């Protein structure tokens, strides 16, 4: 017994509209991407000498910044998605 069935190709579906438009934003990816970006900016500021770190205690105000930025943008994106 042979089966000559093949799924329809995309090109064969001429009558259907092609999917266009935006896809929903994954908030988790957005938050982690922004946190990574801000960690990179903090690192670049320290390496370039723009921010001088004399001791490990000086980092206590820099390290929470990426999480605050990422969380704020994630919260804003979640609120905007609901409306």
C-alpha positions in Angstrom: 0.0 0.0 0.0 1.5 3.3 -1.0 0.7 6.7 0.2 1.0 9.5 -2.4 0.1 12.2 0.0 2.5 15.1 0.4 1.8 18.2 2.6 0.9 21.3 0.5 3.8 23.5 -0.3 3.7 27.2 0.7 3.9 28.2 -3.0 0.8 26.1 -3.7 -1.3 28.1 -1.3 -1.9 31.1 -3.6 -5.4 31.8 -2.3 -4.3 32.3 1.3 -2.8 35.6 2.4 0.8 35.4 3.5 1.3 36.0 7.2 2.6 39.5 7.8 2.9 41.9 10.7 4.6 41.9 14.0 4.9 39.0 16.4 4.4 39.5 20.1 7.4 40.5 22.1 8.8 37.9 24.5 9.1 39.9 27.7 11.6 37.5 29.3 14.0 37.9 26.3 13.5 41.6 26.4 14.4 41.9 30.1 17.5 39.6 29.9 18.7 41.3 26.7 18.5 44.7 28.3 20.1 43.5 31.5 23.0 42.0 29.4 23.3 45.3 27.5 23.5 47.4 30.6 26.0 45.0 32.2 28.1 45.5 29.1 27.8 49.3 29.4 28.8 49.2 33.1 31.8 47.0 32.2 32.8 49.4 29.3 32.6 52.4 31.7 34.8 50.7 34.2 37.3 49.5 31.6 37.5 52.8 29.9 38.2 54.6 33.1 35.1 56.7 33.0 34.0 55.2 36.3 36.9 54.6 38.8 36.5 51.6 41.1 38.9 51.8 44.1 37.4 48.9 46.0 34.8 46.3 45.7 32.5 48.4 47.8 32.3 50.9 44.9 30.4 48.3 42.8 27.4 48.1 45.1 25.7 51.0 43.3 26.6 49.9 39.8 25.6 46.2 39.8 21.8 46.7 40.6 21.4 49.1 37.7 21.0 46.4 34.9 18.3 44.6 37.0 16.4 47.8 37.7 16.5 48.9 34.0 15.5 45.4 32.8 12.7 45.0 35.4 11.3 48.5 34.7 11.2 47.9 30.9 9.7 44.4 31.5 7.0 45.8 33.7 6.2 48.6 31.2 6.0 46.0 28.4 3.7 43.8 30.4 1.4 46.8 31.2 1.4 47.9 27.5 0.6 44.4 26.3 -2.6 44.3 28.5 -4.0 47.4 26.9 
